[in-house]
Amino acid sequence: MNKQETIVKMFDEIAQSYDLANRVLSFGIDVSWRKKACSLSFEHLGKKSVRILDVACGTGDMILHWQKNAKEQGIEIEKVIGIDPSSGMLKVAKEKLPEIEFIQAEAKALPLEEESVDIISIAYGIRNVIERDKALAEFHRVLKPGGILAILEFTKSENDSILDSLASFYTKKILPSIGGIISKNYAAYKYLPDSIEEFLTKSMLNRELEAIGLEPLYSRSYSANISTLFIAKKR
Ligand SMILES: C[S@@+](CC[C@H](N)C(=O)[O-])C[C@H]1O[C@@H](n2cnc3c(N)ncnc32)[C@H](O)[C@@H]1O
């Protein structure tokens, strides 16, 4: 099994307890990070009717936020699709959102036509994509000109501030134990801090977006620099 297959299998294994672990480990703060991603994307897009693709959709949480936020802002969702390679995560998503179209696929090969969506979101997913260059190229292909890419991710720390040390202590020392207890899969929650260490800093990811033709409009870290929101626009 290659590295990508191992990661997807790990998500299959923790799918049933994923939502509970998420709420406990983020103390529910992830709700505000997701809300911000939706409202800023709508603001930067400036359209009243939108087609949305949520990549690495997992159990569908981000889609629930798109729906709620669109309703609050009077925006019509023409279509929303969720894509993820994990059958286990998609099974939970389909139970929660039976009316939504979910497709089992990887970010590096999106089964969608070019220039067919207004917004692509990927929440805590891009870190798990091994062939990130291909995935970013796919996002660029599938987005309409002027379309928005919203990324939520745990990025590698850029400096050694006290806040960063606190966040790092939490993700490395506390989170794997609690996540391990809830999911009965310690390795999966140990993978989280390890994958953050292997991932990019905020400025490195912004450079990759720029290189592919996605103009970074906004990037900001929240909650002791734990989570970062990136908003970029296809030129
Ligand atoms: C941490 S979960 C995030 C799920 C969801 N977006 C959320 O915000 O709760 C990461 C997701 O990335 C998916 N994933 C892993 N490798 C992927 C790939 N190559 N392409 C797309 N998604 C992938 C996993 O199956 C998993 O559902």
The ligand as an SDF file (V2000), in Angstrom:
LIG
                    3D

 27 29  0  0  0  0  0  0  0  0999 V2000
   -9.2160   15.6700    8.2970 C   0  0  0  0  0  0  0  0  0  0  0  0
  -10.3800   15.0590    7.1550 S   0  0  0  0  0  0  0  0  0  0  0  0
  -11.3110   16.5060    6.7720 C   0  0  0  0  0  0  0  0  0  0  0  0
  -12.7240   16.2090    6.4060 C   0  0  0  0  0  0  0  0  0  0  0  0
  -13.6220   17.4090    6.1980 C   0  0  0  0  0  0  0  0  0  0  0  0
  -13.1810   18.2570    5.1220 N   0  0  0  0  0  0  0  0  0  0  0  0
  -13.7520   18.2270    7.4510 C   0  0  0  0  0  0  0  0  0  0  0  0
  -13.4980   19.4320    7.3890 O   0  0  0  0  0  0  0  0  0  0  0  0
  -14.1260   17.6950    8.4850 O   0  0  0  0  0  0  0  0  0  0  0  0
   -9.3650   14.8300    5.7380 C   0  0  0  0  0  0  0  0  0  0  0  0
  -10.0860   14.2050    4.5510 C   0  0  0  0  0  0  0  0  0  0  0  0
   -9.1750   14.2220    3.4390 O   0  0  0  0  0  0  0  0  0  0  0  0
   -9.4760   13.0840    2.6570 C   0  0  0  0  0  0  0  0  0  0  0  0
   -8.3580   12.8160    1.7450 N   0  0  0  0  0  0  0  0  0  0  0  0
   -7.2350   12.1160    1.9910 C   0  0  0  0  0  0  0  0  0  0  0  0
   -6.4870   12.0530    0.8940 N   0  0  0  0  0  0  0  0  0  0  0  0
   -7.1360   12.7410   -0.0690 C   0  0  0  0  0  0  0  0  0  0  0  0
   -6.8790   13.0160   -1.4380 C   0  0  0  0  0  0  0  0  0  0  0  0
   -5.7640   12.5840   -2.0450 N   0  0  0  0  0  0  0  0  0  0  0  0
   -7.7850   13.7380   -2.1420 N   0  0  0  0  0  0  0  0  0  0  0  0
   -8.9100   14.1900   -1.5470 C   0  0  0  0  0  0  0  0  0  0  0  0
   -9.2070   13.9470   -0.2570 N   0  0  0  0  0  0  0  0  0  0  0  0
   -8.3370   13.2340    0.4720 C   0  0  0  0  0  0  0  0  0  0  0  0
   -9.7110   12.0090    3.7060 C   0  0  0  0  0  0  0  0  0  0  0  0
  -10.3570   10.8760    3.1760 O   0  0  0  0  0  0  0  0  0  0  0  0
  -10.5030   12.7580    4.7550 C   0  0  0  0  0  0  0  0  0  0  0  0
  -11.8900   12.6110    4.5600 O   0  0  0  0  0  0  0  0  0  0  0  0
  1  2  1  0
  2  3  1  0
  2 10  1  0
  3  4  1  0
  4  5  1  0
  5  6  1  0
  5  7  1  0
  7  8  2  0
  7  9  1  0
 10 11  1  0
 11 12  1  0
 11 26  1  0
 12 13  1  0
 13 14  1  0
 13 24  1  0
 14 15  1  0
 14 23  1  0
 15 16  2  0
 16 17  1  0
 17 18  1  0
 17 23  2  0
 18 19  1  0
 18 20  2  0
 20 21  1  0
 21 22  2  0
 22 23  1  0
 24 25  1  0
 24 26  1  0
 26 27  1  0
M  CHG  2   2   1   9  -1
M  END
$$$$
